[in-house]
Amino acid sequence: MRLKGIFNRDGGTFKTTDMDAFSELASNIFRDAGHDFECEIVKGSEISDIIRQAAAAEGFDGLIVGGGDGSISLATGCMYGTDKLLGVVPAGTMNLFARSLGLPLDIEEALRTLANGKMARVDVPTMNDRPFIHQFSAGLHATMIRNREQIEYDSRLGKISASTRAWIDTLRTIPEIRLSYESDAASGEGVFALVGVSNNRIHGNASLFTDRPQGGKLVLYLLRADEVDSVLGFALNYVSGRIEDSENVIVIETEKLTLDFHSKDFDQSFDGDPLDEVLHAVIEQHPSSLQVIVPFDSALE
């Protein structure tokens, strides 16, 4: 295959990596596996434009993108629905999409796995036509993200610790978001402390990534804002990856969903980053819309 590597030198692991040596290693690994390969090292401030230009260009079969989940989310948004492959080098802090695909988290091992991997197709949802790979949320989770961004951390464990501290700050004021929702599976309205829409189910994963990226579903999580005790219990289940075990959580699985927020001045997030307020959201799953490279022995197809 003809592949182009784009590596974000400001992304997580790459900050302390000899990028010239890493690029040479990547070139050797892919060429030894029989691919035509070229790569480009870019600054974090440049990666958005570089990925968009590369995704629209002709003359190659796929992109190998190295960086954090922000870079990968951007690449996904540019490439879903096209005939180009996406290979993920997990150089960020959490590397959630790489985990969903079953890729090794060591960057050199990831190169070898991608060079000798196979193609699979995974789902990509959109919110008001904007693609995402993990989750759209409002309320508690989004506020935790905003609070966490005010805490410095430089590792995955540091991010987990920062998230725990941010949750403590978040739970001091419980949001009350008035929402109406409509889908083929269920419709309703209520007052919720958390609204979350994930790309397939995330039960059992404390880092909030799905291990079912081909499920073809959206999952709506709604936490009732009735009782503080239920919210605290939810937070504990959330941190341990058992959000569906909370008694006051509504779980709805569907392919298309409309959310109308009737409150204002609350936090929202999109793939783990704060989002400007959206009051009307049409969210739709696009099954098997992104071609990715996964380990050769992966069950994904």
C-alpha positions, 0 to 999 in steps of 0.5 A: 500500500501507499501510506503517508505518516503524519506525526504530531511532535507535540502529542504526549509521548512524542514530546520526549521522542527523537522524532527524526529517529522515529520517522526513520524507524517508521519508514524502515518498518513499513518499507520492509513490510512492502509498503510505499511510505513517506512521513511528515513531522508537524507541530500541534498547531499545524496538524489540523491543516496538514491532516485535512490536506492529506486526507483530500489528496490523491496518490496514496491509500491511507494515513498513519497518524501519530498523536493523542485522541484529539489528533485521531478524532480530527483524522477520523472526521476527515477520513470517514466515508472515504476509501482511505485507511487510517492507522493509529500510532497511540502517542497521547495520554489515554489513546482511547481509539487505539484501545478500541481497535486493540492496538498496542500502546507502545509506539514502536510496537504499534508501527510494526502492528500497523505495517503487518495489520489488516483492514477493518471497518468501524462505526463513526457517529455524527452530531449535527453532521460533525463526526466523533469517535467516543462521546458527546456529553452534557452535565457532570462529565463535561463539567469534570472535563472542564475542571480537569483542564485546570489541573496539570498532568503529564501521564496517563496516571496523572490524567486519571488522578486529575480526573478524580480530583476534578470529579470531587470539584464537580460534585459540589454543584449538581447540574439540572439539565432539562432535556427532551429526547426522541429516537426509534427506541424511546422518547421522553423528557426530564431533568438530568445531571448527566447526558451522554451519547457514546459510540456503541456501549462502553460498559466495563471500561473505566476510560470510557472507550468501547471495545465494540466499535462495530456495534452499529449503535449509539447509546444514550446515558441519562442520569436523573438529577433527583437525588444527590445520593444517586449522583454520588453513586453514579460517580463511583460507578463511572470511575470504576467503569460500571456506569450501567450499574447505577439504578438511576441511569437510563440506557437507550440503544438506538441508531439515530437520536434527537436531543433538545436542551431546554436549559442554558449555561451548562457544560458540554464536551465532544470527544473529551474536549469542551464544546460551545453550547449546543441546544439542538443535537441530531446524532446519527450512527454511521456503521462501518464508515471508517476503514482502519488498520487493526492487528492481523489477528483481530476479530474486527473485520 
